[in-house]
Amino acid sequence: MMHLNRTLKLALLEGASYNAFFVTTQGFILTSLALFFSASPLWLSLIFSLRVAAQLFQIYTPFFLHWAGTRKKAVILLTLISRLSFLLIPLAIFLNLKIPVILFVVMFVFSIAGTFATNIWTAAMRDIVPAVFRGSYFGLRNIFVTGSG
């Protein structure tokens, strides 16, 4: 039987909330936003490919981690950057700015920051979750993540 400390319990909730946010940004809501921003087929393909294309930049994660100083600071900062970038969307809607590059920039920032944060988070979790129940913990976490999608 595994004992979940506060950090591991929060990581279960974090996984579920992140997945719900991720599914939202990749589904019909993102398509609707792209159409609102008058995105052409080219812009649609660029916007939707950003999550995968961002993986090409993960090689720069150690530089960001070094700059931030600690894993915790890096993950918090990157998560804030990625989520706060979405504040540009309601602002653009309010100002009636229907320019697809706005959505592209938001998704670019979200994707790059998310890629860096995920790599740093994975390394941190390896140190936090005891090896003896790592498999069962991540299995449990995947149940929460899947349920949120």
Phi, psi and chi 1 to 4 in degrees:
 res  aa     phi    psi   chi1   chi2   chi3   chi4
   1 MET       -  128.5 -178.9   80.0 -177.8      -
   2 MET   -92.0  143.5   66.4  178.1  148.5      -
   3 HIS  -101.3  123.9  170.9   71.2      -      -
   4 LEU   -97.8  116.4  -61.0 -179.9      -      -
   5 ASN   -78.3  179.4   63.0   26.9      -      -
   6 ARG   -57.7  -43.0 -177.6  175.2 -179.2  -96.0
   7 THR   -61.2  -44.3  -59.7      -      -      -
   8 LEU   -69.1  -36.1  -63.3  179.1      -      -
   9 LYS   -65.0  -44.1  -71.2  175.9 -174.7  174.5
  10 LEU   -63.8  -34.4  -71.9  173.4      -      -
  11 ALA   -66.0  -30.5      -      -      -      -
  12 LEU   -64.2  -47.1  -67.9  175.0      -      -
  13 LEU   -67.7  -38.2  -63.6  174.5      -      -
  14 GLU   -61.4  -43.1  174.1  -85.1  -29.3      -
  15 GLY   -62.1  -41.9      -      -      -      -
  16 ALA   -66.9  -43.6      -      -      -      -
  17 SER   -68.7  -38.4   66.3      -      -      -
  18 TYR   -63.9  -43.8  174.1   78.8      -      -
  19 ASN   -63.7  -40.3 -170.1   52.2      -      -
  20 ALA   -61.4  -41.8      -      -      -      -
  21 PHE   -65.7  -43.4 -168.2   79.3      -      -
  22 PHE   -63.3  -46.2  179.9   78.1      -      -
  23 VAL   -60.9  -39.4  168.6      -      -      -
  24 THR   -62.2  -41.4  -59.9      -      -      -
  25 THR   -77.3  -10.9   62.4      -      -      -
  26 GLN  -108.6   -6.8  -65.3  -58.0  -53.8      -
  27 GLY  -101.2 -145.5      -      -      -      -
  28 PHE   -63.8  -26.1   70.1   91.3      -      -
  29 ILE   -67.3  -43.6  -68.3  175.5      -      -
  30 LEU   -65.1  -39.5 -176.6   59.2      -      -
  31 THR   -62.7  -44.6  -55.7      -      -      -
  32 SER   -61.4  -42.8  -60.6      -      -      -
  33 LEU   -63.5  -42.7  -76.1  170.6      -      -
  34 ALA   -61.2  -40.5      -      -      -      -
  35 LEU   -68.2  -37.5  -66.1  174.6      -      -
  36 PHE   -60.4  -40.5  172.5   82.3      -      -
  37 PHE   -81.6   14.3  -76.7  102.7      -      -
  38 SER    59.1   40.0  -56.2      -      -      -
  39 ALA   -72.9  130.4      -      -      -      -
  40 SER   -77.9  172.2   66.8      -      -      -
  41 PRO   -56.5  -35.2  -29.3   36.8      -      -
  42 LEU   -64.2  -47.7  175.2   62.2      -      -
  43 TRP   -62.2  -41.0  -82.2  111.5      -      -
  44 LEU   -57.7  -46.8  -77.5  169.1      -      -
  45 SER   -65.8  -38.8   61.7      -      -      -
  46 LEU   -65.4  -45.7  -69.7  171.6      -      -
  47 ILE   -63.0  -44.3  -69.5  166.2      -      -
  48 PHE   -75.7  -17.4  -83.6   96.6      -      -
  49 SER   -90.6   -6.7   67.0      -      -      -
  50 LEU   -61.3  -39.8  -77.0  172.1      -      -
  51 ARG   -58.9  -39.6  -68.4  -66.6  -65.1  160.8
  52 VAL   -78.9  -43.3  174.9      -      -      -
  53 ALA   -62.2  -30.2      -      -      -      -
  54 ALA   -61.6  -25.4      -      -      -      -
  55 GLN   -61.0  -24.9  -61.1  -60.1  -43.5      -
  56 LEU   -64.9  -22.8  -63.6  171.5      -      -
  57 PHE   -93.6   -0.3  -64.3   97.7      -      -
  58 GLN   -64.4  -17.4   66.2 -177.3  -37.6      -
  59 ILE   -62.4  -21.5 -166.3  166.8      -      -
  60 TYR   -88.6   -0.5  -61.3  108.7      -      -
  61 THR   -55.8  -44.5  -56.7      -      -      -
  62 PRO   -60.1  -32.9  -23.8   33.0      -      -
  63 PHE   -64.9  -42.3  -60.7  109.3      -      -
  64 PHE   -66.9  -41.6 -174.5   86.6      -      -
  65 LEU   -61.7  -42.4  179.3   57.1      -      -
  66 HIS   -61.9  -42.6  177.7   73.2      -      -
  67 TRP   -64.0  -42.4  176.2   80.7      -      -
  68 ALA   -71.8  -30.9      -      -      -      -
  69 GLY   100.4  -50.0      -      -      -      -
  70 THR  -132.0  158.2   66.7      -      -      -
  71 ARG   -60.9  -43.3  -70.4  176.6 -179.3  166.5
  72 LYS   -60.6  -48.5 -176.1  176.4 -178.6  177.2
  73 LYS   -60.8  -42.8  -76.0 -178.9 -170.4  174.7
  74 ALA   -63.1  -46.7      -      -      -      -
  75 VAL   -65.7  -43.3  169.6      -      -      -
  76 ILE   -63.0  -46.6  -70.2  170.5      -      -
  77 LEU   -62.8  -46.5 -177.3   59.5      -      -
  78 LEU   -64.3  -39.6  -71.5  163.5      -      -
  79 THR   -65.7  -42.2  -57.7      -      -      -
  80 LEU   -61.9  -45.3  -79.9  171.6      -      -
  81 ILE   -59.4  -47.6  -69.8  168.8      -      -
  82 SER   -64.7  -41.6   71.9      -      -      -
  83 ARG   -76.5  -40.3  -58.6  -45.2 -173.5  -85.5
  84 LEU   -68.5  -22.1  -69.3  176.8      -      -
  85 SER   -61.0  -26.0   67.5      -      -      -
  86 PHE   -70.4  -13.1  -83.8   86.3      -      -
  87 LEU   -66.5  -20.1  -68.4  176.6      -      -
  88 LEU   -66.9  -27.0  -70.1  174.6      -      -
  89 ILE   -66.9  -55.0  -67.6  174.3      -      -
  90 PRO   -62.2  -32.9    6.1  -11.1      -      -
  91 LEU   -63.3  -45.8  179.4   63.8      -      -
  92 ALA   -64.7  -38.3      -      -      -      -
  93 ILE   -64.8  -44.7  -68.5  170.1      -      -
  94 PHE   -60.5  -39.0  178.0   74.5      -      -
  95 LEU   -85.9    1.6  -63.3  173.3      -      -
  96 ASN    56.6   40.1 -157.2   27.6      -      -
  97 LEU   -91.3  101.9  -61.1  172.6      -      -
  98 LYS  -101.1   62.7  -64.3 -176.8  177.6 -174.8
  99 ILE  -113.3  118.5  -52.9  164.3      -      -
 100 PRO   -60.9  -24.6    9.8  -15.4      -      -
 101 VAL   -63.9  -26.5   73.8      -      -      -
 102 ILE   -62.6  -48.6  -65.9  170.9      -      -
 103 LEU   -66.3  -36.9 -173.2   58.2      -      -
 104 PHE   -61.0  -47.0  177.7   85.0      -      -
 105 VAL   -62.8  -44.1  167.7      -      -      -
 106 VAL   -59.1  -48.4  168.6      -      -      -
 107 MET   -68.9  -31.5  -69.3  -53.3  -64.2      -
 108 PHE   -65.1  -49.3 -179.9   80.6      -      -
 109 VAL   -62.0  -46.1  169.6      -      -      -
 110 PHE   -58.3  -44.0  173.7   72.5      -      -
 111 SER   -70.2  -46.2  -60.7      -      -      -
 112 ILE   -65.8  -49.7  -64.5  -67.2      -      -
 113 ALA   -61.6  -38.6      -      -      -      -
 114 GLY   -65.3  -39.6      -      -      -      -
 115 THR   -63.5  -46.4  -64.5      -      -      -
 116 PHE   -62.8  -46.4  -74.5   13.9      -      -
 117 ALA   -61.7  -41.2      -      -      -      -
 118 THR   -62.6  -43.1  -61.0      -      -      -
 119 ASN   -64.0  -43.1  -72.3  -27.9      -      -
 120 ILE   -68.9  -40.8  -63.0  166.7      -      -
 121 TRP   -61.7  -42.9  179.6   88.2      -      -
 122 THR   -61.2  -43.3  -58.8      -      -      -
 123 ALA   -64.4  -40.3      -      -      -      -
 124 ALA   -66.1  -42.9      -      -      -      -
 125 MET   -65.0  -30.7  -70.2  -56.1  -72.7      -
 126 ARG   -60.2  -36.9 -178.0 -170.2  172.0  -80.5
 127 ASP   -80.7  -25.4  -64.7  -18.7      -      -
 128 ILE   -85.2  -41.6  -67.2  169.7      -      -
 129 VAL   -85.2  120.1 -179.6      -      -      -
 130 PRO   -59.2  139.3  -22.8   32.7      -      -
 131 ALA   -58.6  -31.4      -      -      -      -
 132 VAL   -64.9  -26.8  -65.0      -      -      -
 133 PHE  -129.2   25.7   66.1   86.1      -      -
 134 ARG   -59.9  -45.0 -162.8  171.2  -73.4  149.4
 135 GLY   -63.1  -46.1      -      -      -      -
 136 SER   -69.1  -34.5   57.1      -      -      -
 137 TYR   -65.0  -48.5  172.7   76.7      -      -
 138 PHE   -69.9  -26.9  -76.5  107.8      -      -
 139 GLY   -63.7  -45.3      -      -      -      -
 140 LEU   -62.2  -43.0  176.4   63.4      -      -
 141 ARG   -62.0  -39.5 -172.8  174.0 -174.2  -82.9
 142 ASN   -64.4  -31.1  -76.4  -19.9      -      -
 143 ILE   -62.9  -46.5  -69.1  170.5      -      -
 144 PHE   -63.0  -43.7  -82.1   82.6      -      -
 145 VAL   -63.3  -47.0  168.2      -      -      -
 146 THR   -63.8  -40.0  -57.2      -      -      -
 147 GLY   -64.4  -25.7      -      -      -      -
 148 SER   -83.2  -15.2   70.6      -      -      -
 149 GLY   -84.9      -      -      -      -      -
